[in-house]
Structure formats: C-alpha cells, structure tokens
Amino acid sequence: MKFDTKCVRAGYEPGNGEPRQIPIVQSTTFRYTSSEEMGQLFDLEKSGYFYTRLQNPTNDTVAARITALEGGVAGMLTSSGQAANFYAVFNLCSAGDHFVSAASIYGGTYNLFYVTMKKMGIDCTFVDQDASEEEIAKAFRPNTKCLFGETVSNPGVKVLDIEKMARIAHSHNVPLIIDNTFPTPYNCRPFEWGCDIVTHSTTKYMDGHGMQVGGCIVDSGNFDFAAYGDKFPGLNTPDESYHGLIYTQKFGKLGYITKATAQLMRDLGSIQSPQNAFYLSIGLETLHLRMPRHCSNAQKCAEFLSAQDKVAWVTYPGLKTDKYYELGKKYCPNGTCGVLCFGLKGGRAAAEKFMDGLKLVRIYTHVADSQSCMLHPASHTHRQLSDKQLEEAGIDPSLIRFSVGIEDPDDIIEDIKQALESV
C-alpha cells in the first residue's frame, strides 16, 4: 500500500461481518479458560491480551498503523508525547548512564531530560545541533546510551540534519532517537535517513483536531542492540522479573519495543486509553489530506508576515531566506509543518497587543491543530521570566508561535492583517 492508503487502512482488516471502524475494546482485562494459558501470557511465552495496562487490541491496531507509516518493525502507544520520549530513552538508560540531546527541543522534553531524569541518576548533555560532527562528538562518554533530537524543533522550527546525527550516533555505537511530531511521517521518514527510533506526540498533527492526548514510539529494527551487549545490559542480560528472559535473544528486532511494553509499561503504566486511540485512528485517516494544507497555508502566512513593516523577523523553513531552507528541502521536500515563529518590532508590548487583536486565530496552548492558533511565550508559558531571563533561555520576548490551521488562507491572513493594524 502507498502512504495515503496506509493512513486509511493499515493495521486493521475487518473480517466478514466485522465493523468497518476499529472496535473500541474498553475493558481492563480479558478472560481465559485455562490457568496455564494465562501463565504463558505473563511469562511472555505466548502472545495475547490479559490486562490493558500492558496491551489492548485497539491500541495495538493504531500502533500498527503508525508503525506502517514510519516504516518500522514495531510500535507502542503511550499516554502522551512526554511519556513516549521518556520511555524511549529510559528503555536504554539506568542510573549512572548518560545520553546526548540536541538543545533545540520542546521545553517540556528539555526539562524532563535536564531536571527529572537527572534525579533518577541519568545525565544528559545538550549540544548545538548545528555544530560540527567533531564538536558534537565531544559530548559522548563511555556510558552514553543514545542521541536525541527533533526533526523540526518546537517552537524554533529548526530542521535537524538527520544523516549527520546518525553518523555521530552510530560512530559511538548508540542509536539515534528522533521526535518526528511536527513533520509527521507524511513529510519526513527519519528511518530512511539513518534514524533508529522515532517518537511522536500524537496529540498534534496525527490527531489534528485537539481531541486526545497521546504518544507513540516506533522502532526501525535497524539498530543491532545485541552487537553491543555491554552497552545495553537491559536488552542483553537476563530480566529476572521474567524468569531470566533476554529480550534480544527471545524477540530479535522486536526486543526493544517488547521490553518497553512488558517492563516499562508494566511498572510505570503510562498507557493510552482505548478511547483516545480510537480518536487518534480517525485523525490518521486524513493525515495525508491535512498536512499539505497546513504546509501551504503556513507558507502563505510566512510570506505575508515577511513583507510587513511591523514584523521584525519570521522563522519558517519554507522561506528561501531561512537558515534551514536547504535542510528542509532535503528531509521534507513536501513541506516541514504548519508551525512558524515571528516577532514584532515593538517587542513584548506589541506582541501582547497583537494577540489581543486576533479574532479568527485562537489563543491556545497547543500546536498542530486544524484550527489556527497562536501563543506568546513571554506572556503565557514563560510569563514568570523577565526579558533578560527570556533571552538567556533563548526565547525572544517578541516571539509568537503560530500554528497555522486548515481554514481558508485568505481568512487567516485577513485576521493577521487587522490584528497588526491595532499595534
């Protein structure tokens, strides 16, 4: 099946007399008539369902669809994108371990890596993703377990050089993990450029309608964890909670996702609800229709804003003047995403006045929605910081994050125009 067909059909094939839509299996548990059979499930000797915290048929169907879209071998849903990023890294790291991450990532993920995981004894070194391979390589240590980045960063919309990062990771015998939320697999397929594991906040474009919060991890199956047994003991040494089972030996290329499901989900429980997975499946059916509209609308808005006297700057990889234009064309030839950033010449005060003047575009703490929305971090998510502190954090006080929806572009631009007039 081609990509567009996979969006609609992958992961689920109804039998004769079965429902067209995937069933919502809203059940905590599943019945068996044999005690032995139930025991085999708990020992991972047999595939099946026994408790939704570990696996659920609705969730597995949707995970299979996303896995097909990314071109991976196995995937799992989580309760949020934050949970997906945490599980993806924690599946490889233990107390005393280290990993490297691009600094230009979502603020919540940055805090997870810098603050919360440090409390667990796991250190993260942040690097400039645009630095040379030699400079980034200096951050690696003998106990480094992975390299992390975002295909297109939130909110800075910086495009990651995937091939470069893959070379660096693989030269140190570790996998490259990439959050592919903004482009989605419609615009970028990181596995084709050397990435090993992909994560998503399915809350964003994959849902596309602000209906559910969720996440997903997909493994390409290309990284040979068994070849580096000492570096990844969690995958290559006996798990005593499953009678000494070794994941790479028992499950081969499915070992990484099996461990994340049978061990991390079992103990930490950040499962996506079957109802949310169902909502996600509906969003996926139109992903291939929505993404081109998001990108074309964002391109028109970026070009309009760039021509306005009151606008100080615009960041969008679709603009030929943008620093990431060439990387965007390479990795996302059909467009990067519908998110852009811009700043007004009047700084924070002008941004606040502009935001108050919006009528069609909504003020939401959200991105990648069918409805156009904006956020001014200095007034909203980072309002506790002074202008000096914002600049130290790399956030221009005038920065406005603009998630362009799929409305008529003329209506969106007209709203921006009238809001600018009030500044």
C-alpha positions as CSV (number, residue, x, y, z in Angstrom):
1,M,0.0,0.0,0.0
2,K,1.1,3.5,-0.7
3,F,1.3,6.1,2.1
4,D,-2.1,7.6,1.6
5,T,-3.8,4.2,1.6
6,K,-1.9,3.2,4.8
7,C,-3.3,6.3,6.6
8,V,-6.8,4.9,6.0
9,R,-6.3,1.2,6.1
10,A,-3.0,0.0,7.7
11,G,-3.2,-2.1,10.9
12,Y,-6.8,-3.2,10.6
13,E,-8.5,-5.6,8.1
14,P,-12.1,-6.4,9.2
15,G,-13.4,-9.9,8.5
16,N,-16.7,-10.9,7.1
17,G,-19.5,-9.2,9.1
18,E,-17.0,-7.3,11.3
19,P,-17.1,-3.5,11.8
20,R,-15.6,-1.0,9.4
21,Q,-14.2,1.1,12.2
22,I,-11.7,-0.5,14.6
23,P,-13.5,-1.7,17.8
24,I,-13.0,0.2,21.0
25,V,-12.1,-2.5,23.4
26,Q,-12.9,-0.6,26.6
27,S,-12.0,-3.3,29.0
28,T,-9.4,-3.6,31.7
29,T,-9.0,-7.3,31.4
30,F,-9.5,-10.4,29.3
31,R,-10.9,-13.8,30.1
32,Y,-9.1,-17.2,29.7
33,T,-10.4,-20.7,30.5
34,S,-7.0,-22.2,31.2
35,S,-4.7,-21.2,34.1
36,E,-1.7,-22.5,32.1
37,E,-2.6,-20.3,29.1
38,M,-2.8,-17.2,31.4
39,G,0.6,-18.1,32.9
40,Q,2.1,-18.3,29.4
41,L,1.0,-14.8,28.7
42,F,2.5,-13.5,31.9
43,D,5.8,-15.2,31.1
44,L,5.8,-13.7,27.5
45,E,5.8,-17.3,26.2
46,K,2.6,-16.6,24.3
47,S,1.1,-13.5,22.5
48,G,-2.2,-12.2,23.7
49,Y,-4.1,-9.8,25.9
50,F,-4.7,-10.1,29.6
51,Y,-4.6,-6.5,31.1
52,T,-4.9,-3.2,29.2
53,R,-2.1,-1.6,31.1
54,L,0.3,-3.7,29.1
55,Q,-1.6,-4.2,25.8
56,N,-5.0,-3.6,24.3
57,P,-6.3,-4.6,20.8
58,T,-7.5,-1.0,20.0
59,N,-4.1,0.4,20.9
60,D,-2.2,-2.2,19.1
61,T,-4.2,-1.7,15.9
62,V,-3.4,2.1,15.9
63,A,0.2,1.5,16.9
64,A,0.5,-0.9,13.9
65,R,-0.8,1.8,11.6
66,I,1.7,4.4,12.8
67,T,4.5,1.8,12.5
68,A,3.5,1.2,8.9
69,L,3.5,4.9,8.2
70,E,7.0,5.3,9.6
71,G,8.3,2.1,8.0
72,G,9.3,0.4,11.3
73,V,9.0,-3.1,12.7
74,A,7.2,-2.5,16.0
75,G,5.5,0.3,17.8
76,M,3.6,1.1,21.1
77,L,1.2,3.9,22.2
78,T,1.7,5.9,25.3
79,S,-0.4,8.3,27.3
80,S,1.4,11.4,26.0
81,G,4.3,12.5,23.9
82,Q,6.2,13.2,27.1
83,A,5.7,9.6,28.1
84,A,6.9,8.4,24.7
85,N,10.1,10.4,24.9
86,F,10.7,9.3,28.5
87,Y,10.1,5.6,27.7
88,A,12.3,5.8,24.5
89,V,15.3,6.9,26.4
90,F,14.7,5.2,29.8
91,N,14.4,1.9,27.9
92,L,18.1,2.2,27.3
93,C,19.4,4.1,30.3
94,S,19.7,3.3,34.0
95,A,21.1,5.2,37.0
96,G,24.7,6.1,36.2
97,D,24.2,6.3,32.5
98,H,24.4,9.3,30.1
99,F,22.8,10.4,26.9
100,V,23.2,13.3,24.5
101,S,20.4,15.5,23.2
102,A,20.1,18.5,20.8
103,A,19.4,21.6,22.9
104,S,16.7,22.8,20.4
105,I,13.8,20.6,21.6
106,Y,10.4,21.2,23.2
107,G,10.8,22.8,26.6
108,G,8.9,20.1,28.4
109,T,11.3,17.5,27.0
110,Y,14.3,19.6,27.9
111,N,13.1,19.8,31.5
112,L,12.4,16.0,31.5
113,F,16.0,15.4,30.4
114,Y,17.7,18.1,32.4
115,V,15.8,18.0,35.7
116,T,13.7,14.9,36.2
117,M,15.9,12.2,34.7
118,K,18.9,13.7,36.5
119,K,17.1,13.0,39.7
120,M,17.0,9.4,38.6
121,G,20.8,9.3,38.2
122,I,20.7,9.7,34.4
123,D,22.8,12.6,33.0
124,C,22.1,14.4,29.7
125,T,24.5,16.7,27.8
126,F,22.8,19.2,25.5
127,V,24.6,20.1,22.2
128,D,24.1,22.6,19.4
129,Q,22.6,20.5,16.6
130,D,24.2,22.8,14.0
131,A,27.7,22.3,15.4
132,S,30.3,20.2,13.6
133,E,30.4,16.4,13.9
134,E,33.7,16.8,15.8
135,E,32.2,19.3,18.3
136,I,29.1,17.2,19.0
137,A,31.2,14.0,19.4
138,K,33.0,15.6,22.3
139,A,29.8,15.3,24.4
140,F,29.9,11.5,24.2
141,R,31.2,9.4,27.1
142,P,31.8,5.7,27.6
143,N,28.4,5.4,29.3
144,T,26.5,7.3,26.6
145,K,23.4,5.3,25.5
146,C,21.7,7.3,22.8
147,L,21.5,10.6,20.9
148,F,18.2,12.5,20.8
149,G,16.8,15.3,18.6
150,E,13.6,16.7,17.0
151,T,13.2,16.5,13.2
152,V,11.7,20.1,13.3
153,S,12.1,21.7,16.7
154,N,9.3,23.1,18.8
155,P,9.0,26.1,18.9
156,G,12.1,27.2,17.0
157,V,11.3,25.2,13.8
158,K,14.9,24.3,13.3
159,V,15.5,21.4,10.9
160,L,17.8,18.6,12.2
161,D,20.5,17.2,9.9
162,I,19.4,13.6,10.4
163,E,22.2,12.0,8.4
164,K,24.9,13.9,10.3
165,M,23.3,13.0,13.7
166,A,23.0,9.3,12.6
167,R,26.7,9.2,11.7
168,I,27.7,10.6,15.1
169,A,25.4,8.2,17.0
170,H,26.5,5.1,15.1
171,S,30.2,6.0,15.3
172,H,29.7,5.7,19.1
173,N,27.7,2.5,18.8
174,V,24.4,4.1,20.1
175,P,21.0,4.6,18.4
176,L,19.6,7.9,17.2
177,I,16.2,8.7,18.6
178,I,14.1,11.4,16.9
179,D,10.9,13.1,17.8
180,N,9.1,13.3,14.5
181,T,6.0,15.1,15.8
182,F,6.0,18.3,13.6
183,P,6.6,16.8,10.1
184,T,4.8,13.5,10.8
185,P,5.8,10.6,8.6
186,Y,3.9,12.3,5.7
187,N,6.6,14.9,5.4
188,C,9.6,13.1,6.8
189,R,10.5,9.5,7.3
190,P,13.6,9.6,9.6
191,F,14.4,5.9,9.3
192,E,15.2,6.4,5.6
193,W,18.0,8.8,6.7
194,G,19.6,6.6,9.4
195,C,17.4,7.3,12.5
196,D,16.8,4.2,14.6
197,I,13.8,5.0,16.9
198,V,11.1,7.6,16.3
199,T,8.7,9.1,18.9
200,H,5.6,11.2,18.4
201,S,3.2,13.4,20.4
202,T,0.1,12.0,18.7
203,T,-1.7,14.9,20.4
204,K,-0.6,17.1,17.4
205,Y,-1.0,16.5,13.7
206,M,-1.7,12.8,13.9
207,D,-4.9,13.6,15.8
208,G,-5.1,17.1,14.3
209,H,-8.4,18.1,16.0
210,G,-7.4,18.6,19.6
211,M,-9.4,15.5,20.7
212,Q,-6.9,13.4,22.5
213,V,-3.5,13.4,24.3
214,G,-1.2,10.6,23.4
215,G,2.2,9.5,22.2
216,C,3.9,6.7,20.2
217,I,7.3,5.0,19.9
218,V,8.3,3.2,16.7
219,D,11.5,1.1,16.3
220,S,13.1,0.7,12.9
221,G,14.6,-2.6,13.8
222,N,17.8,-1.5,12.2
223,F,20.0,-0.9,15.3
224,D,21.7,-4.2,16.4
225,F,21.4,-3.9,20.2
226,A,22.7,-7.5,20.5
227,A,26.0,-6.4,19.0
228,Y,26.8,-4.1,21.9
229,G,25.8,-6.3,24.9
230,D,27.9,-4.5,27.5
231,K,26.4,-1.1,26.5
232,F,22.8,-2.2,26.7
233,P,22.5,-4.7,29.5
234,G,18.8,-4.2,29.9
235,L,18.3,-5.8,26.5
236,N,21.1,-8.3,26.6
237,T,21.2,-9.7,30.1
238,P,18.5,-11.8,31.9
239,D,15.4,-10.0,33.2
240,E,14.7,-11.7,36.5
241,S,11.2,-10.4,36.5
242,Y,10.5,-12.7,33.5
243,H,12.5,-15.8,34.7
244,G,15.8,-14.7,33.2
245,L,14.4,-13.9,29.7
246,I,16.8,-12.0,27.4
247,Y,15.0,-9.6,25.1
248,T,17.3,-9.6,22.1
249,Q,17.6,-13.4,22.1
250,K,13.9,-14.0,22.6
251,F,12.4,-11.4,20.4
252,G,15.2,-10.3,18.0
253,K,14.3,-7.0,16.2
254,L,11.1,-6.8,18.4
255,G,13.2,-6.8,21.6
256,Y,13.3,-3.0,22.2
257,I,9.5,-2.5,21.9
258,T,8.8,-5.7,23.8
259,K,11.0,-4.6,26.7
260,A,9.3,-1.1,26.7
261,T,5.9,-2.7,26.8
262,A,6.5,-5.7,29.1
263,Q,8.8,-3.9,31.6
264,L,8.3,-0.1,31.5
265,M,4.6,-0.1,30.8
266,R,4.0,-2.8,33.3
267,D,5.8,-0.8,36.0
268,L,5.0,2.8,35.1
269,G,1.7,2.4,33.4
270,S,1.5,5.4,31.0
271,I,-0.9,3.6,28.7
272,Q,-3.1,5.4,26.2
273,S,-6.8,4.8,26.8
274,P,-8.5,2.8,24.1
275,Q,-11.0,5.6,23.6
276,N,-8.1,8.0,22.8
277,A,-6.5,5.5,20.5
278,F,-9.8,5.3,18.6
279,Y,-9.9,9.1,18.2
280,L,-6.3,9.0,17.0
281,S,-7.2,6.4,14.4
282,I,-9.9,8.8,13.0
283,G,-7.3,11.6,12.7
284,L,-4.8,9.3,11.0
285,E,-7.3,8.6,8.2
286,T,-7.0,12.2,7.0
287,L,-3.3,12.9,7.8
288,H,-2.4,12.8,4.1
289,L,-5.1,15.3,3.3
290,R,-4.4,17.8,6.1
291,M,-0.6,18.0,6.1
292,P,-0.4,19.6,2.6
293,R,-3.0,22.2,3.5
294,H,-1.2,23.0,6.8
295,C,2.1,23.5,4.9
296,S,0.7,25.5,2.1
297,N,-1.2,27.8,4.5
298,A,1.8,28.3,6.6
299,Q,3.9,29.1,3.6
300,K,1.4,31.8,2.6
301,C,1.3,33.2,6.1
302,A,5.1,33.2,6.4
303,E,5.4,35.1,3.1
304,F,2.8,37.6,4.2
305,L,4.4,38.3,7.5
306,S,7.8,38.7,6.0
307,A,6.5,41.6,3.9
308,Q,5.0,43.5,6.8
309,D,6.8,46.6,8.2
310,K,5.7,45.9,11.7
311,V,7.2,42.4,11.7
312,A,10.9,42.2,12.8
313,W,11.6,38.6,11.8
314,V,10.0,35.4,10.6
315,T,11.3,31.8,11.1
316,Y,9.9,29.2,8.7
317,P,12.0,26.6,6.7
318,G,9.8,27.1,3.7
319,L,11.2,30.6,3.2
320,K,14.2,30.8,0.9
321,T,15.9,33.2,3.3
322,D,15.5,30.8,6.2
323,K,18.7,29.3,7.7
324,Y,17.1,25.8,7.4
325,Y,15.7,26.1,3.9
326,E,18.1,23.7,2.3
327,L,17.8,21.1,5.1
328,G,14.1,21.4,4.9
329,K,14.1,20.7,1.2
330,K,16.4,17.7,1.7
331,Y,14.5,16.0,4.5
332,C,11.0,17.4,4.0
333,P,10.6,18.1,0.2
334,N,6.8,18.3,0.5
335,G,6.9,20.8,3.4
336,T,8.0,20.7,7.0
337,C,4.9,21.6,9.1
338,G,2.3,24.3,9.7
339,V,4.2,25.9,12.6
340,L,6.2,29.1,12.2
341,C,7.5,31.8,14.6
342,F,7.7,35.6,14.2
343,G,8.5,38.7,16.2
344,L,7.2,42.2,16.1
345,K,9.4,45.3,16.2
346,G,7.6,46.6,19.3
347,G,8.8,43.7,21.3
348,R,6.8,42.1,24.2
349,A,4.2,45.0,24.4
350,A,3.5,44.9,20.7
351,A,3.1,41.1,20.8
352,E,0.6,41.3,23.6
353,K,-1.4,44.0,21.8
354,F,-1.3,42.0,18.6
355,M,-2.5,38.8,20.4
356,D,-5.5,40.7,21.9
357,G,-6.5,41.9,18.5
358,L,-6.9,38.4,17.0
359,K,-10.5,37.4,16.1
360,L,-10.3,34.2,13.9
361,V,-6.9,32.9,15.1
362,R,-7.3,31.4,18.6
363,I,-5.0,31.8,21.6
364,Y,-4.4,28.2,22.6
365,T,-1.5,26.4,24.4
366,H,-1.5,24.0,21.5
367,V,0.0,23.4,18.1
368,A,-0.7,21.3,15.0
369,D,-4.4,21.7,15.2
370,S,-7.0,22.1,12.4
371,Q,-7.7,25.5,13.9
372,S,-5.2,28.3,13.6
373,C,-3.8,29.3,17.0
374,M,-1.0,31.4,18.5
375,L,0.9,31.6,21.7
376,H,3.2,34.3,23.0
377,P,5.6,32.5,25.4
378,A,6.6,35.7,27.2
379,S,3.0,36.4,28.2
380,H,1.9,32.8,28.6
381,T,4.1,29.8,29.2
382,H,7.2,31.8,30.3
383,R,5.5,34.8,31.9
384,Q,7.4,34.4,35.1
385,L,10.6,35.3,33.4
386,S,12.0,38.8,32.7
387,D,13.1,39.9,29.3
388,K,16.7,39.3,30.3
389,Q,15.9,35.8,31.6
390,L,13.9,35.1,28.4
391,E,16.9,36.0,26.2
392,E,19.2,33.8,28.4
393,A,16.8,31.0,27.8
394,G,17.0,31.6,24.0
395,I,13.4,33.0,23.8
396,D,13.0,36.4,22.1
397,P,10.5,38.4,24.2
398,S,8.7,39.3,21.0
399,L,8.4,35.6,19.8
400,I,5.0,34.5,18.8
401,R,4.4,30.8,17.9
402,F,1.9,30.5,15.1
403,S,0.3,27.1,14.3
404,V,-1.4,27.6,11.0
405,G,-4.6,25.6,10.6
406,I,-6.5,24.4,7.6
407,E,-9.0,27.2,7.3
408,D,-9.1,29.4,4.1
409,P,-5.7,31.1,4.0
410,D,-7.3,34.4,3.0
411,D,-9.3,34.4,6.2
412,I,-6.2,33.7,8.3
413,I,-4.2,36.4,6.6
414,E,-7.0,38.9,6.9
415,D,-7.1,38.3,10.6
416,I,-3.4,38.8,11.0
417,K,-3.6,41.9,8.9
418,Q,-6.3,43.5,11.1
419,A,-4.5,42.5,14.3
420,L,-1.3,44.1,13.1
421,E,-3.3,47.4,12.4
422,S,-4.0,47.5,16.2
423,V,-0.3,47.5,17.1
